[in-house]
Amino acid sequence: MKDIVFCSNNCFVLYSAALQAKNSENKESVPTLPQSPMKERPPKAFHQYSNNISTLDVHCLPQLQEKVSPPSSPPIMFPPAFEAAKVEAKPDELKVTVKLKPRLKAIHSSLEDCRPPSKKWKGMKWKKWSIQIVIPKGSFKPPCEEEIDEFLKKLGTTLKPDPVPKDYRKCCFCHEEGDGLTDGPARLLNLDLDLWVHLNCALWSTEVYETQAGALINVELALRRGLQMKCMFCHKMGATSGCHRLRCTNIYHFTCAIKAQCMFFKDKTMLCPMHKPKGTHEQELSYFAVFRRVYVQRDEVRQIASIVQRGERDHTFRVGSLIFHAVGQLLPQQMQAFHSSKALFPVGYEASRLYWSMRYANRRCRYLCSIEEKDGLPLFVIKVLEQGHEDLVLTDTTPK
């Protein structure tokens, strides 16, 4: 009979025909078991070595008879690796010779090859999750800021500061209230007590000119003339910007001149729509914003005198950071002791000033200054008003 050779994991196993004879002898001595309806699979013998080089899975020889399953063969003990194991053969035993070869180690060219292979999850099914957003047909109008503010106000979740009081100051040229647009009438400037004028309304008046320091001259003269002139666009008094074409009597407010599409030039001249050139001009001025320091030249001493003459009225006179609240008064018997060579010290004088704090280097506080009488002499009182602290009162017999 022929020998059968199996090769698995670099191991060679030799089975001879004598194994069949031994199996036939064992069948005669061992009683047969009743045949089961299900066919049994040939068992497997697993042989594992301690050096973890290889794992052998040796199957039994195929059955010669289909009806009767042969008993499982006893496990074969293999010698350790890298050694040749020899089993002495007996006349009735199988002679097996096993020779194992070492497995060659692969040389990895990079660090990525040295990483252990990731596990492959078998039987796992991945599902894709998709989100669909359906927008209904029709026009959706987002809420405006006023609606959002009203909604938040109803919820009461936000703190809103008090509304800024309305500016009731009115320009004496164009009669519009409050500060104007930067690229338009611009900010309001104080002309006199309760008299205000827009910067560009005064600057573009025919009589007014600007000094190098930024002072506007002849604003009062333009105001007196404007009280008698009617605007060609709105037909109201106060127009001071006239057309520079010879013998042209068209005159406008500054804001009305912009609406009437008059042409302004860089040399501070203006032409009405009837006399302006067609098309664009290289000297045309299209931007009216003024960011430099501009003020109206006025006599402050005369303004203070007018306050005294008009009596107690609800007016605020401010120079820089100094605000006058009350001028005070002097009786004839007090004149000798309540004045110096440079100033008067009226009793009841009161003013406040916003100045740097004495406690903090980067804060400001309010100083309330007043003049009182003590033993026939003036007493100068300064009251320091600072948030978070008690009022501090300083007194002395001299203003310094």
C-alpha positions in Angstrom: 0.0 0.0 0.0 1.1 3.5 -0.6 2.2 6.0 2.1 0.3 9.2 2.5 2.1 12.5 3.3 0.4 15.6 4.7 2.0 19.0 4.9 0.7 21.8 7.2 2.5 24.8 8.6 6.0 23.7 7.5 5.6 20.3 9.2 5.8 17.0 7.4 3.7 14.0 8.7 4.0 10.5 7.3 1.3 8.0 7.7 1.9 4.4 6.6 -0.5 1.7 5.6 0.1 -0.1 8.9 -2.3 2.3 10.6 -5.2 0.7 8.7 -4.3 -2.7 10.0 -4.3 -1.5 13.6 -7.7 0.2 13.2 -9.2 -3.1 11.9 -7.9 -5.0 14.9 -9.3 -2.5 17.3 -12.7 -2.8 15.6 -12.9 -6.5 16.4 -12.1 -6.1 20.0 -14.3 -3.0 20.7 -18.1 -3.6 20.5 -19.9 -1.5 18.0 -22.2 1.2 19.1 -25.7 1.6 17.6 -25.7 3.7 14.6 -27.1 7.2 15.1 -29.3 8.8 12.5 -27.0 11.8 12.4 -23.6 11.5 10.9 -20.9 12.5 13.3 -18.1 14.7 12.0 -14.6 13.4 12.5 -13.2 15.0 15.6 -10.2 17.3 15.5 -7.0 17.1 17.5 -5.3 20.3 18.2 -1.7 20.4 18.9 -0.2 23.7 20.3 3.4 24.4 21.0 4.8 26.4 23.8 7.0 28.6 21.7 3.9 30.0 19.8 5.5 29.4 16.4 2.8 27.4 14.8 -0.5 25.7 15.6 -1.2 22.4 13.9 -4.6 21.1 13.0 -4.3 17.4 12.2 -7.3 15.6 10.9 -8.0 12.0 11.1 -7.7 9.8 8.0 -10.9 9.5 6.0 -13.2 6.6 7.0 -13.0 3.5 4.9 -16.5 2.5 5.9 -19.3 5.0 5.7 -21.7 3.3 8.1 -19.3 2.8 11.1 -17.3 5.8 12.4 -13.9 4.8 13.6 -12.8 5.8 17.1 -10.7 8.8 17.5 -7.0 8.2 17.4 -5.0 9.1 20.5 -3.3 12.5 20.4 0.3 12.4 19.2 2.8 14.2 21.4 5.3 16.2 19.4 8.7 17.1 20.7 9.7 20.7 21.3 10.6 23.0 18.3 13.9 23.0 16.6 14.6 19.4 17.6 14.1 16.1 15.8 11.9 13.8 17.7 12.2 10.1 17.2 9.8 7.5 18.5 10.9 3.9 18.7 8.7 1.8 16.5 7.1 -1.4 17.8 5.8 -4.0 15.5 2.2 -2.8 16.2 2.8 1.0 16.5 3.1 3.8 14.0 6.5 5.3 13.4 6.2 9.1 13.1 9.1 11.5 12.3 8.4 15.3 12.7 10.9 18.0 11.7 10.0 21.6 12.3 11.6 24.5 10.6 11.8 28.0 12.2 9.5 30.6 10.7 11.4 33.4 9.0 10.8 36.9 10.6 9.8 39.6 8.1 11.9 42.7 8.0 9.7 45.8 8.2 10.8 48.7 6.1 8.8 51.4 8.0 7.2 51.9 11.4 3.7 51.6 9.9 4.4 47.9 9.0 5.3 47.1 12.6 1.8 48.1 13.9 -0.4 45.1 14.7 -3.2 44.6 12.2 -6.5 46.0 13.2 -9.4 43.6 14.0 -12.0 43.1 11.4 -15.4 42.9 12.9 -17.3 40.2 11.1 -21.0 40.3 10.9 -21.3 44.0 11.7 -23.5 46.0 9.4 -23.0 49.8 9.3 -26.1 52.0 8.7 -26.0 55.5 7.3 -28.0 58.1 9.1 -29.4 60.9 6.8 -31.2 64.0 7.9 -33.7 65.7 5.6 -34.9 69.2 6.3 -38.2 70.0 4.6 -38.9 73.7 4.1 -42.5 74.5 3.3 -43.2 76.4 0.2 -44.1 80.1 0.7 -42.4 83.4 1.6 -40.9 83.4 5.1 -40.3 86.9 6.4 -37.7 87.1 9.3 -38.7 89.2 12.2 -37.4 92.7 12.4 -35.4 94.2 15.3 -38.4 96.0 16.7 -40.4 92.7 16.9 -37.5 90.9 18.5 -37.1 93.7 21.1 -40.9 93.6 21.9 -40.7 89.8 22.2 -37.8 90.0 24.6 -39.5 92.7 26.6 -42.5 90.5 27.1 -40.4 87.6 28.3 -38.5 89.9 30.7 -35.2 88.1 30.1 -33.1 91.2 29.2 -32.3 94.4 31.0 -32.6 97.4 28.8 -31.2 100.8 29.7 -33.5 103.8 29.9 -34.2 105.4 26.6 -32.1 108.4 25.7 -34.1 111.6 26.1 -35.1 113.3 22.8 -32.9 116.1 21.6 -35.1 119.2 21.3 -32.3 121.5 20.3 -33.2 123.2 17.0 -31.0 124.7 14.4 -31.7 128.4 13.9 -30.9 128.1 10.1 -32.7 124.9 8.9 -35.1 124.5 11.8 -34.3 120.8 12.2 -34.1 119.2 15.7 -31.0 117.4 17.0 -27.7 116.6 15.5 -27.7 115.9 11.7 -26.0 113.3 9.7 -22.2 113.4 9.5 -22.3 113.6 5.7 -25.0 116.2 6.0 -25.8 119.1 8.4 -23.4 117.5 10.9 -23.4 118.3 14.7 -24.9 121.2 16.5 -22.7 124.1 17.7 -23.7 126.5 20.4 -24.1 130.1 19.1 -25.7 131.8 22.1 -27.9 131.1 25.0 -30.5 128.5 23.7 -29.3 129.2 20.1 -27.8 126.3 18.2 -26.7 125.9 14.6 -25.6 123.0 12.5 -21.9 123.0 11.5 -22.4 122.8 7.7 -25.4 125.2 7.9 -23.1 127.8 9.3 -20.0 126.9 7.3 -21.8 127.1 3.9 -23.4 130.4 4.6 -22.2 133.2 2.2 -20.8 135.5 4.9 -19.2 132.9 7.1 -15.5 132.0 6.8 -13.2 129.7 8.8 -9.9 130.6 10.5 -6.9 128.4 10.6 -7.7 127.6 14.3 -11.2 126.4 13.3 -13.3 129.4 14.4 -16.3 130.3 12.4 -16.6 134.1 11.9 -19.7 136.1 11.1 -22.2 133.4 12.1 -24.4 136.0 13.9 -24.4 138.2 10.8 -25.5 135.3 8.6 -28.3 134.5 11.1 -29.6 138.1 11.0 -29.7 138.1 7.2 -31.3 134.6 7.1 -34.2 135.7 9.2 -35.3 137.8 6.1 -34.5 135.3 3.3 -36.9 132.6 2.0 -35.6 129.3 0.7 -36.4 128.5 -2.9 -37.0 124.8 -2.1 -39.1 124.7 1.1 -40.2 128.4 1.1 -39.2 128.8 4.8 -37.1 131.6 6.4 -33.5 131.1 7.4 -31.9 130.4 4.0 -28.2 131.5 3.9 -26.6 129.5 1.1 -26.9 131.4 -2.2 -25.9 130.6 -5.8 -22.6 132.2 -6.8 -23.6 132.9 -10.3 -23.7 136.7 -10.9 -27.1 138.2 -10.6 -28.7 134.9 -9.4 -31.0 135.4 -6.5 -31.7 131.7 -5.7 -30.9 131.0 -2.0 -31.4 127.7 -0.1 -30.9 126.1 3.3 -27.9 123.8 3.2 -30.1 120.7 3.6 -32.5 122.0 0.9 -29.6 122.7 -1.5 -28.7 119.0 -1.3 -32.2 117.9 -2.0 -32.5 120.3 -4.9 -29.3 118.8 -6.4 -27.2 121.9 -6.3 -23.5 121.5 -7.1 -20.9 122.2 -4.3 -17.3 123.0 -5.1 -14.1 122.6 -3.1 -13.5 126.4 -3.0 -16.7 126.7 -0.8 -19.0 127.9 -3.6 -22.3 126.6 -4.8 -24.3 126.7 -8.0 -28.1 126.2 -8.3 -29.6 123.6 -10.6 -30.2 126.3 -13.3 -26.5 127.4 -13.5 -24.5 124.3 -12.6 -22.5 122.7 -15.4 -23.7 119.5 -17.0 -22.1 116.3 -16.1 -19.3 115.9 -13.5 -16.8 118.5 -12.6 -13.2 117.9 -11.3 -13.7 120.5 -8.5 -17.1 119.1 -7.4 -17.4 118.3 -3.7 -19.6 115.3 -2.9 -18.6 114.6 0.8 -19.5 117.0 3.5 -18.2 115.3 6.7 -16.1 117.5 9.0 -13.9 115.7 11.5 -11.6 118.7 12.4 -12.2 121.0 15.4 -14.7 123.7 14.5 -16.4 126.1 16.8 -18.3 129.4 16.7 -16.4 132.5 17.7 -18.5 134.1 20.5 -18.1 136.5 23.4 -18.5 134.4 26.5 -18.4 137.5 28.9 -21.4 138.9 27.1 -23.2 135.6 27.3 -22.7 135.4 31.1 -23.9 139.0 31.4 -27.1 138.1 29.5 -27.7 135.2 31.9 -27.5 137.6 34.8 -29.8 140.1 33.2 -32.4 137.5 32.3 -32.7 136.4 35.9 -33.3 132.9 37.3 -34.2 130.6 34.3 -33.7 126.9 33.7 -30.7 127.3 31.5 -27.3 125.5 31.7 -24.2 127.3 30.8 -21.2 125.1 30.2 -17.6 125.9 29.4 -15.5 122.8 28.9 -16.0 120.6 31.9 -17.3 123.4 34.1 -21.1 123.8 34.5 -22.7 126.9 36.0 -25.8 126.3 38.2 -26.2 129.7 39.9 -24.4 133.0 39.6 -25.2 134.3 43.1 -25.5 137.9 44.2 -23.7 140.5 46.3 -25.2 143.2 48.5 -23.7 146.7 48.7 -22.2 146.1 52.1 -20.5 143.0 50.9 -18.7 144.5 47.9 -15.6 145.5 49.8 -14.8 142.1 51.2 -16.1 139.8 48.5 -13.8 140.7 45.6 -10.2 140.8 44.6 -8.2 142.6 41.8 -9.1 139.8 39.4 -12.5 138.3 40.4 -15.7 138.7 42.3 -17.0 136.2 44.9 -20.8 136.4 44.9 -22.6 134.6 47.7 -24.7 131.7 46.4 -22.4 131.0 43.4 -22.6 127.3 42.5 -20.9 125.3 39.8 -19.9 121.7 39.2 -16.9 120.2 37.4 -16.1 116.7 36.2 -12.4 116.1 37.0 -10.0 113.3 38.0 -10.7 111.4 41.2 -8.5 111.8 44.3 -8.9 108.2 45.1 -8.5 106.4 41.8 -6.0 107.3 39.0 -8.2 106.3 36.1 -11.6 107.6 37.2 -13.4 110.8 37.2 -15.8 112.2 39.8 -17.9 115.3 40.3 -16.8 118.4 42.3 -19.5 120.8 43.5 -18.1 124.2 44.1 -20.0 127.0 46.0 -19.4 130.2 47.8 -20.8 130.9 51.3 -20.5 133.7 53.8 -18.8 133.2 57.3 -18.0 136.1 59.7 -18.4 138.7 56.9 -15.9 136.9 54.7 -16.3 134.5 51.7 -16.0 130.8 52.5 -15.1 128.5 49.5 -16.6 125.0 49.7 -15.8 122.0 47.5 -17.9 118.9 47.8 -16.5 115.7 46.3 -19.3 113.5 45.0 -18.0 110.0 44.1 -20.0 106.8 43.7 -19.4 104.2 46.4 -17.9 106.7 48.9 -19.3 109.3 51.3 -19.3 112.9 50.3 -16.1 114.7 51.2 -16.4 118.4 52.0 -13.3 120.8 51.8 -13.5 124.4 52.9 -11.0 127.3 52.9 -11.0 131.1 52.9 -9.3 131.4 49.5 -10.3 129.8 46.2 -6.9 128.2 45.9 
